[in-house]
């Protein structure tokens, strides 16, 4: 994964803030967009199977703890 600079991180956060402001009157659309973004992040970092499990657990209101394992 490529590390982002502070400027790049702030720029991304600014874009998210702008998006939120555009759709503040439509919380369901805003929530759906955030879920799609989270799903992509999980898939890119954890894989499809683990993402499916996590989203099912969230949907079923289960508490989740996840330890990332690094293979050396």
MARLUMKE-665744 format. One record per residue (C-alpha): x, y, z; residue in one letter; residue number from 1. Coordinates in steps of 0.1 Angstrom, whole numbers. Each point is the difference from the previous one (the first is absolute). Example, Ala and Ser with C-alpha at 12.3 -4.5 7.8 and 13.67 -1.06 7.14 Angstrom:
// residues 2
{u->123; v->-45; w->78; code->a; pos->1}
{u->14; v->34; w->-7; code->s; pos->2}
// end
This chain:
// residues 72
{u->0; v->0; w->0; code->x; pos->1}
{u->13; v->35; w->-9; code->x; pos->2}
{u->3; v->24; w->29; code->x; pos->3}
{u->-18; v->33; w->-6; code->x; pos->4}
{u->16; v->33; w->10; code->x; pos->5}
{u->-18; v->22; w->24; code->x; pos->6}
{u->-10; v->23; w->-28; code->x; pos->7}
{u->-15; v->-29; w->-20; code->x; pos->8}
{u->-18; v->-12; w->31; code->x; pos->9}
{u->-14; v->35; w->7; code->x; pos->10}
{u->-11; v->3; w->-36; code->x; pos->11}
{u->-19; v->-33; w->1; code->x; pos->12}
{u->-17; v->11; w->33; code->x; pos->13}
{u->-9; v->33; w->-16; code->x; pos->14}
{u->-17; v->-19; w->-29; code->x; pos->15}
{u->-19; v->-22; w->24; code->x; pos->16}
{u->-12; v->31; w->19; code->x; pos->17}
{u->-12; v->16; w->-33; code->x; pos->18}
{u->-18; v->-32; w->-9; code->x; pos->19}
{u->-17; v->-1; w->34; code->x; pos->20}
{u->-11; v->36; w->-3; code->x; pos->21}
{u->-16; v->-6; w->-34; code->x; pos->22}
{u->-21; v->-29; w->13; code->x; pos->23}
{u->-7; v->10; w->36; code->x; pos->24}
{u->-38; v->0; w->-8; code->x; pos->25}
{u->1; v->-36; w->-11; code->x; pos->26}
{u->15; v->-21; w->28; code->x; pos->27}
{u->-8; v->-33; w->-17; code->x; pos->28}
{u->19; v->9; w->-32; code->x; pos->29}
{u->29; v->13; w->22; code->x; pos->30}
{u->1; v->-32; w->21; code->x; pos->31}
{u->-1; v->-22; w->-32; code->x; pos->32}
{u->29; v->19; w->-14; code->x; pos->33}
{u->20; v->-5; w->32; code->x; pos->34}
{u->-8; v->-37; w->0; code->x; pos->35}
{u->11; v->-5; w->-36; code->x; pos->36}
{u->33; v->18; w->9; code->x; pos->37}
{u->5; v->-21; w->31; code->x; pos->38}
{u->-7; v->-32; w->-20; code->x; pos->39}
{u->27; v->9; w->-26; code->x; pos->40}
{u->25; v->8; w->28; code->x; pos->41}
{u->-7; v->-33; w->17; code->x; pos->42}
{u->2; v->-20; w->-32; code->x; pos->43}
{u->33; v->16; w->-10; code->x; pos->44}
{u->16; v->-6; w->34; code->x; pos->45}
{u->-17; v->-32; w->13; code->x; pos->46}
{u->-14; v->-18; w->-31; code->x; pos->47}
{u->-34; v->-9; w->-12; code->x; pos->48}
{u->-8; v->-28; w->25; code->x; pos->49}
{u->10; v->19; w->31; code->x; pos->50}
{u->-19; v->31; w->-12; code->x; pos->51}
{u->-31; v->-21; w->-5; code->x; pos->52}
{u->3; v->-13; w->35; code->x; pos->53}
{u->6; v->34; w->15; code->x; pos->54}
{u->-30; v->16; w->-18; code->x; pos->55}
{u->-22; v->-29; w->10; code->x; pos->56}
{u->11; v->5; w->36; code->x; pos->57}
{u->-7; v->37; w->-1; code->x; pos->58}
{u->-34; v->-6; w->-16; code->x; pos->59}
{u->-8; v->-24; w->28; code->x; pos->60}
{u->11; v->25; w->26; code->x; pos->61}
{u->28; v->-22; w->13; code->x; pos->62}
{u->31; v->13; w->17; code->x; pos->63}
{u->31; v->-4; w->-21; code->x; pos->64}
{u->36; v->-2; w->10; code->x; pos->65}
{u->26; v->-6; w->-28; code->x; pos->66}
{u->37; v->-5; w->4; code->x; pos->67}
{u->21; v->5; w->-31; code->x; pos->68}
{u->26; v->-27; w->-5; code->x; pos->69}
{u->33; v->9; w->-17; code->x; pos->70}
{u->19; v->-29; w->-16; code->x; pos->71}
{u->38; v->5; w->0; code->x; pos->72}
// end
